[in-house]
Structures are given as structure tokens and as C-alpha cells.
Amino acid sequence: MIKIVSSDNKIKMSELKKIAEEMFDILVKGVVDIEKEILVIGGELHSDEEALLLENGSKHENLWGINLYPDEKENFIEFGSVINIKPSLGNKSRDIEDPEIKEKIKKIVEKLVINDLL
């Protein structure tokens, strides 16, 4: 089940963990719109989540694929996805190469995911 997470509709870490266990055991795929500051999770593929955002008015250049690991504290966010290959924006690999974009994503995820597993 694909879900849009926003400042009006945040997600708890416990719910994220449940989604991970149901889908891929240890991770949840997500796509962040760094302009609108929203996150889509729960798709089988990053491209499914990307398509939903594009249908809802997001711009391709603002969409970045990540993986979230609810059980990890140090490496909670992985910045790798095929949708991140954007040569026209200078990103030629699956990993997000721009440190500023990574930092924006970290801040957005921190705002949208409530850690209730303390």
C-alpha cells in the first residue's frame, strides 16, 4: 500500500517497521520530493512511488529514491535507487552524489518520521 507522508500526515517509526516487515523484511522504499517536502513509501519499486508523485504535480528533478531501515540508528537512510540516475542534473549513479540534496532529504525525513521506538 503506497502512502504519502507529509507534515499533515506524519508516520511513526513503529508503523514504518511494520511496513518493512510486510514488504522487504528490513527496509522500506521511499521517494522524497525535496521541493514539496513529502515522502512516499510502501511501493514495491521506487518507480511506482515516483509515478504517484509525478501524477500529483511533482517535478522529476525534485524526486529522489531512498531506502529506510527502521531497525538501524546509524544507517537509517540509504541514498540509492535507479531513479536517482539523472545525468542532466549531474547525478550519474544510483547514489545521490550532491551533499546538499542528501542533507535536505535527511531533514525532511526527520520531520516526517516520528521515532516512537525509543
C-alpha positions as CSV (number, residue, x, y, z in Angstrom):
1,M,0.0,0.0,0.0
2,I,1.6,3.3,-1.1
3,K,1.3,6.1,1.4
4,I,2.0,9.8,1.1
5,V,3.7,11.1,4.2
6,S,3.6,14.9,4.8
7,S,3.8,17.4,7.7
8,D,0.0,16.9,8.0
9,N,0.2,13.1,7.8
10,K,3.4,12.0,9.6
11,I,4.4,8.4,10.2
12,K,5.6,6.6,13.3
13,M,8.7,4.5,13.2
14,S,6.7,1.6,14.6
15,E,4.4,1.8,11.5
16,L,7.4,2.1,9.2
17,K,8.9,-1.0,10.8
18,K,5.6,-2.9,10.3
19,I,5.6,-1.9,6.6
20,A,9.2,-3.1,6.3
21,E,8.4,-6.5,7.8
22,E,5.5,-6.9,5.4
23,M,7.3,-5.9,2.3
24,F,11.1,-6.4,2.3
25,D,11.8,-7.6,5.9
26,I,14.3,-4.9,6.8
27,L,13.6,-1.9,4.6
28,V,11.0,0.4,3.2
29,K,11.5,2.0,-0.2
30,G,10.7,5.7,-0.4
31,V,10.8,8.7,-2.8
32,V,11.2,12.2,-1.4
33,D,10.1,15.4,-3.2
34,I,12.6,17.8,-1.9
35,E,10.6,20.8,-3.1
36,K,7.2,19.8,-1.6
37,E,8.9,18.2,1.4
38,I,6.8,15.0,1.2
39,L,7.7,11.3,1.2
40,V,6.0,8.4,-0.5
41,I,6.5,4.9,1.0
42,G,5.2,1.4,0.6
43,G,5.7,0.8,-3.1
44,E,7.4,-2.3,-4.4
45,L,9.5,-0.2,-6.7
46,H,10.8,3.4,-6.3
47,S,9.4,4.0,-9.8
48,D,5.8,3.2,-8.5
49,E,6.2,5.9,-5.8
50,E,7.8,8.3,-8.3
51,A,4.9,7.8,-10.7
52,L,2.4,8.7,-8.0
53,L,4.2,11.9,-7.2
54,L,4.5,12.9,-10.8
55,E,0.8,12.3,-11.2
56,N,0.2,14.7,-8.3
57,G,2.3,17.5,-9.8
58,S,5.8,16.8,-8.6
59,K,8.7,17.6,-10.8
60,H,11.1,14.9,-11.8
61,E,14.2,16.9,-10.8
62,N,12.9,17.1,-7.2
63,L,12.3,13.4,-6.7
64,W,14.9,11.2,-5.1
65,G,14.8,7.5,-4.2
66,I,15.8,6.3,-0.7
67,N,15.6,3.2,1.4
68,L,14.7,3.4,5.1
69,Y,15.9,0.8,7.6
70,P,13.7,1.2,10.8
71,D,16.0,-1.1,12.9
72,E,19.1,0.9,12.1
73,K,20.1,4.0,14.1
74,E,23.3,5.0,12.3
75,N,22.4,4.0,8.7
76,F,18.6,4.6,8.8
77,I,18.6,6.3,5.3
78,E,20.3,4.7,2.3
79,F,20.5,7.1,-0.7
80,G,20.4,4.6,-3.5
81,S,17.9,4.0,-6.3
82,V,17.8,3.6,-10.0
83,I,15.5,6.7,-10.2
84,N,18.4,8.8,-8.9
85,I,20.4,8.4,-12.1
86,K,19.9,11.8,-13.6
87,P,22.8,12.8,-15.8
88,S,21.2,16.0,-16.8
89,L,21.4,17.1,-13.1
90,G,24.9,15.8,-12.7
91,N,23.9,12.6,-10.8
92,K,25.3,9.7,-12.8
93,S,24.9,6.9,-10.3
94,R,22.2,5.2,-8.2
95,D,23.6,7.1,-5.2
96,I,22.7,10.7,-4.5
97,E,26.0,12.5,-5.1
98,D,25.1,16.0,-4.0
99,P,25.7,16.5,-0.3
100,E,23.1,19.4,-0.2
101,I,20.4,17.1,-1.6
102,K,21.3,14.4,0.9
103,E,21.0,16.9,3.8
104,K,17.6,18.2,2.6
105,I,16.4,14.6,2.5
106,K,17.7,13.9,6.0
107,K,15.9,17.0,7.3
108,I,12.6,16.1,5.5
109,V,12.7,12.5,6.8
110,E,13.5,13.7,10.4
111,K,10.4,16.0,10.2
112,L,8.1,13.3,8.8
113,V,9.1,10.2,10.8
114,I,8.2,10.2,14.5
115,N,10.5,7.9,16.4
116,D,8.2,6.2,18.9
117,L,10.6,3.3,19.4
118,L,12.9,5.0,21.9
